[in-house]
Structure formats: C-alpha cells, structure tokens
Amino acid sequence: MPTRVTKLLLVVTLLAACVPSLGGIPDKAAARAICDRAMEKILVDDVSGAFDLLKAELGAALPEMDALVMQTVTQRSVAASRFGKAIGVAFIKEEEVGDIVLRLTYVEKRSNHGYRWQFTFYKPNDRWLFDGVKWDDRLVGLFEP
C-alpha cells in the first residue's frame, strides 16, 4: 500500500530543459559514463553534486533546477527511514527508439526499498542531447514495456 511519501515521490519528476553544451555528446557510451558518475553521487546522497555534474557535463539547465534539487533532497530525507541505507546502484537497461531517443534506467538500491532513476537523451542530428531525468520508487515500473 503506497504511503503518503510514496505518493509524493511518484509525483516528483525532474525534467531538465536541454541547453546542450558543445552541441551534445557523441555517443551512447558517453551518455552512460556521465549517468554512471551521477548515480555514484546519488548513492552517497550527493543529489546536488549529481545535478551539478549533469549541468556541467550535459548542459542541463532549468531556471527551477535549484528548487527541484531541494525538493528531491527533502523528499528523500522524509523517506529515508522507510527506504533504508544506500547499498548500491545497478544499471538496469538501455532503451533506444529509432536512434532518436535514448533512455538509461538505473536502480538505487537501499536496504528496504529502491528508487528507479531514468535519464533521457534526444538525438536530432548526430549528437545526443540531454533531455531530462526522472526518479521515483516505482520498481514495478521496471517490468512495464
């Protein structure tokens, strides 16, 4: 049964309007490497550092980004006792639609429950542009097509 915190977490979605740095990144491997580094920061509860990395490496910028980061930090602290301690990160899957949209999905493993993180990229030409990031606690969503 979802708790109030769980319902709030499902609503919290961070979407970054893409302002590409240097015209995007060259390939999926580069996107994965940056997301891996961001997830390492998430694992040690450095949410601000993870989003700073996304901004620096991918040019992700949004006027409300600071407020969204603070909301994420707040929601995670409220749910901390329910979700437990951080124990790892797992890369789950890479999905691509027509060499145009790429989504990388991770699970932030906690001792009692996990968070699903999804990073999306868009490729209008020959480089991948960061399009957004979303997190929630809907692990069952990993089974959806």
C-alpha positions in Angstrom: 0.0 0.0 0.0 1.6 3.3 -1.0 2.3 5.7 1.8 1.9 9.5 1.6 5.6 9.8 1.0 5.5 7.2 -1.8 2.7 9.1 -3.5 4.7 12.3 -3.3 7.7 10.6 -4.7 5.7 9.4 -7.6 4.7 13.0 -8.4 8.2 14.3 -8.1 9.7 14.3 -11.6 12.8 16.3 -12.6 12.7 17.3 -16.2 15.6 19.4 -17.5 15.1 21.6 -20.5 18.0 20.8 -22.7 20.5 23.5 -23.3 23.2 21.5 -25.0 26.8 22.1 -24.0 29.1 22.0 -27.0 26.3 20.5 -29.1 25.6 17.4 -27.1 27.6 14.2 -26.6 28.9 12.0 -29.4 27.6 8.5 -28.4 25.6 6.3 -26.1 28.7 5.2 -24.3 29.5 8.8 -23.3 25.9 9.3 -22.1 26.2 6.1 -20.0 29.5 7.2 -18.5 28.1 10.5 -17.3 25.0 8.9 -15.9 27.1 6.3 -14.1 29.1 9.1 -12.4 25.8 10.9 -11.5 24.5 7.7 -9.9 27.7 7.4 -7.9 26.9 10.8 -6.4 23.3 9.8 -5.8 24.4 6.7 -3.9 26.3 8.9 -1.3 23.2 11.2 -1.1 25.0 14.0 -3.0 21.9 14.9 -5.0 23.2 18.5 -5.6 26.5 17.1 -6.8 24.8 14.7 -9.2 22.7 17.5 -10.8 25.8 19.8 -10.9 27.5 17.1 -12.8 24.6 16.8 -15.3 24.6 20.6 -15.7 28.4 20.7 -16.2 28.8 17.7 -18.5 25.5 17.8 -20.4 24.5 21.5 -20.3 21.3 20.6 -18.4 19.8 23.8 -17.2 16.4 24.8 -15.9 15.6 28.0 -14.0 13.8 26.0 -11.3 16.6 23.4 -11.1 17.8 24.6 -7.6 14.2 24.3 -6.3 13.8 20.9 -7.9 17.0 19.7 -6.4 16.0 20.9 -2.9 12.6 19.2 -3.3 14.4 15.9 -4.2 16.6 16.2 -1.2 13.6 16.9 1.0 11.6 14.0 -0.3 14.5 11.6 0.1 15.1 12.7 3.6 11.4 12.2 4.5 11.5 8.7 3.1 15.0 7.8 4.4 13.8 5.6 7.3 11.4 3.6 5.1 13.9 3.1 2.3 16.9 2.4 4.5 20.6 2.8 3.9 22.2 3.0 0.4 23.8 -0.3 -0.6 24.5 0.1 -4.3 23.5 1.1 -7.7 22.5 -1.2 -10.6 22.3 -0.3 -14.3 19.1 -1.9 -15.5 18.7 -1.2 -19.1 19.3 0.9 -22.1 16.3 1.6 -24.4 16.5 3.3 -27.8 13.8 4.3 -30.1 14.8 4.7 -33.7 18.3 6.2 -33.0 16.4 9.3 -31.8 15.5 8.8 -28.2 17.7 7.0 -25.6 16.7 6.1 -22.0 19.1 4.8 -19.4 17.5 3.2 -16.4 19.1 2.5 -13.0 18.1 1.3 -9.6 19.4 3.0 -6.5 19.5 0.0 -4.1 18.6 0.8 -0.5 18.3 -1.7 2.4 14.5 -1.7 2.4 13.4 -0.4 -1.0 14.9 1.2 -4.1 14.5 4.2 -6.3 14.2 4.0 -10.1 16.2 6.6 -12.0 15.7 7.3 -15.7 17.9 9.6 -17.8 16.6 10.5 -21.3 18.5 11.8 -24.3 17.4 13.1 -27.7 19.3 12.9 -30.9 18.1 15.4 -33.5 21.2 15.1 -35.7 24.5 13.3 -35.0 24.9 14.0 -31.2 22.9 13.1 -28.2 21.3 15.9 -26.2 20.3 15.5 -22.5 16.5 15.7 -22.4 15.7 15.0 -18.7 15.9 12.9 -15.6 13.1 11.3 -13.6 13.2 9.4 -10.3 10.5 7.5 -8.3 10.1 4.5 -6.2 8.0 2.5 -8.7 10.2 -0.5 -9.0 7.3 -2.4 -10.5 7.6 0.0 -13.4 10.8 -1.8 -14.4 8.6 -4.6 -15.7 6.4 -2.4 -17.9 7.2 -2.5 -21.6 
